[in-house]
């Protein structure tokens, strides 16, 4: 499955547009990760816990999107967009990643 953020694929012809495909992942960030991430952010370090959760959520969202495209008979997804949001307040924050694109058939 070819996945791209562009609206076309150089050297390939789109033969069919199957429609919009999406994938979402919502990950909980526990209170200890939040606390230690905050300390690292204050001293200018990177938050490895958040980076790991972010990558994991992105991978899940993209995989869901790809599975949806495959069920439609597509062999590529174009115009892919990734959105990141936090949901909740305080220590109950959750991370949401959504992936969307257009499922297409290419030759």
Order of alpha helices (4+ residues) and beta strands (2+ residues): beta-beta-alpha-alpha-beta-beta
